[in-house]
Amino acid sequence: MSTNKINEKEIFVGENRFYLGEDNIIYVTVEGEFDVKLVSEMEDAYYKLINISGRKTDVLVENTRSGKPSQEARAVFKKMIEHEFTGKVSVYGTNMVSRILAAFIIGLSNDKNMHFSKTRQKAIKWLKEPD
């Protein structure tokens, strides 16, 4: 898999995009199937952006076109979610696979700062609500 750093705040891993916005939200667009090698590269991209932020950072994940991750990949996602600088995580998508995946990801963590929405607007609104 190839990682393509567009600039300091935007990284592509294959077709998956990671972007640190001016609003201190990491915007993630995930596409396709996930194996442990791909997710490991995604994890590296995520941590690079977290380190740039240098503080607790909310995450918005679009998984409309995502596939099912392997068991090993799910373990890496769990580690990313539990990172000390990961703030609220809002996942959105409209297809059934994305909803099942989001429910699984939310179920990975005991953290109540995770949410699933059908639309981007609702997902962002939830992120911006006070804790």
C-alpha positions as CSV (number, residue, x, y, z in Angstrom):
1,M,0.0,0.0,0.0
2,S,1.2,3.5,-0.7
3,T,1.2,6.4,1.7
4,N,1.1,9.8,0.0
5,K,1.7,12.9,2.2
6,I,0.0,15.8,0.4
7,N,1.2,18.3,3.0
8,E,1.7,18.4,6.8
9,K,-2.0,18.1,7.5
10,E,-3.2,15.8,4.7
11,I,-2.2,12.2,4.2
12,F,-3.6,9.5,1.9
13,V,-3.0,5.8,2.7
14,G,-4.2,4.1,-0.5
15,E,-7.7,5.6,-1.0
16,N,-8.1,6.5,2.7
17,R,-7.7,10.2,3.5
18,F,-6.6,11.8,6.8
19,Y,-6.8,15.5,7.2
20,L,-6.3,17.8,10.2
21,G,-8.7,20.7,9.9
22,E,-8.2,24.2,11.2
23,D,-11.0,23.3,13.7
24,N,-8.7,20.7,15.3
25,I,-10.8,17.8,13.9
26,I,-9.1,14.9,12.1
27,Y,-11.3,14.2,9.1
28,V,-11.0,10.5,8.0
29,T,-12.5,9.0,4.8
30,V,-12.1,5.2,4.7
31,E,-12.7,3.1,1.6
32,G,-12.5,-0.6,0.8
33,E,-11.4,-3.6,2.8
34,F,-8.9,-3.4,5.6
35,D,-6.0,-5.8,6.4
36,V,-3.5,-5.3,9.2
37,K,-0.8,-3.9,6.8
38,L,-3.1,-1.2,5.5
39,V,-4.5,-0.3,9.0
40,S,-0.9,-0.1,10.3
41,E,-0.1,2.5,7.7
42,M,-3.4,4.3,8.5
43,E,-2.4,4.2,12.2
44,D,0.9,5.9,11.4
45,A,-0.9,8.7,9.4
46,Y,-3.3,9.2,12.3
47,Y,-0.5,9.5,14.9
48,K,1.4,12.0,12.7
49,L,-1.7,14.3,12.7
50,I,-2.3,13.8,16.4
51,N,1.3,14.8,17.0
52,I,0.9,17.9,14.9
53,S,-2.2,18.9,16.9
54,G,-0.4,18.2,20.2
55,R,-3.6,18.1,22.1
56,K,-6.9,16.2,22.4
57,T,-8.4,16.0,19.0
58,D,-11.9,15.1,17.8
59,V,-12.2,12.7,14.9
60,L,-14.9,12.6,12.1
61,V,-15.0,9.3,10.1
62,E,-16.8,8.8,6.9
63,N,-17.2,5.1,6.3
64,T,-19.9,5.1,3.6
65,R,-17.6,3.1,1.2
66,S,-15.7,1.1,3.8
67,G,-15.5,-2.6,3.8
68,K,-15.1,-5.1,6.6
69,P,-11.8,-4.9,8.6
70,S,-10.0,-8.1,9.6
71,Q,-9.8,-9.0,13.2
72,E,-6.2,-7.8,13.5
73,A,-7.3,-4.5,11.8
74,R,-10.1,-4.0,14.4
75,A,-7.5,-4.3,17.2
76,V,-5.4,-1.5,15.6
77,F,-8.6,0.7,15.3
78,K,-9.3,0.0,19.0
79,K,-5.8,1.2,19.9
80,M,-6.2,4.4,17.9
81,I,-9.6,5.1,19.5
82,E,-8.1,4.7,23.0
83,H,-5.1,7.0,22.3
84,E,-4.8,9.7,25.1
85,F,-5.1,12.5,22.5
86,T,-8.2,11.1,20.8
87,G,-11.2,13.2,21.8
88,K,-14.7,12.5,20.6
89,V,-15.2,10.2,17.6
90,S,-18.1,10.6,15.3
91,V,-18.7,8.1,12.5
92,Y,-21.1,8.6,9.7
93,G,-22.3,6.6,6.7
94,T,-25.4,5.5,5.0
95,N,-24.9,1.9,3.9
96,M,-25.6,-1.1,6.1
97,V,-22.0,-2.3,6.2
98,S,-20.9,1.2,7.4
99,R,-23.6,1.1,10.2
100,I,-22.5,-2.4,11.3
101,L,-18.9,-1.3,11.2
102,A,-19.6,1.8,13.2
103,A,-21.6,-0.1,15.8
104,F,-18.7,-2.5,16.1
105,I,-16.1,0.3,16.5
106,I,-18.3,2.1,19.0
107,G,-18.7,-1.2,20.9
108,L,-14.9,-1.6,21.0
109,S,-14.5,1.2,23.5
110,N,-16.0,1.8,26.9
111,D,-15.7,5.5,26.1
112,K,-19.0,7.3,25.8
113,N,-17.4,9.9,23.5
114,M,-18.3,7.9,20.4
115,H,-21.4,8.5,18.2
116,F,-22.8,7.3,14.8
117,S,-24.8,9.5,12.5
118,K,-26.3,9.0,9.1
119,T,-25.2,12.4,7.8
120,R,-22.0,14.5,7.9
121,Q,-23.9,17.5,9.3
122,K,-25.3,15.6,12.2
123,A,-21.9,14.0,12.9
124,I,-20.2,17.4,13.0
125,K,-23.0,18.9,15.1
126,W,-22.5,16.1,17.7
127,L,-18.7,16.7,17.8
128,K,-19.1,20.4,18.5
129,E,-21.6,19.9,21.3
130,P,-20.1,20.5,24.8
131,D,-19.1,17.4,26.7
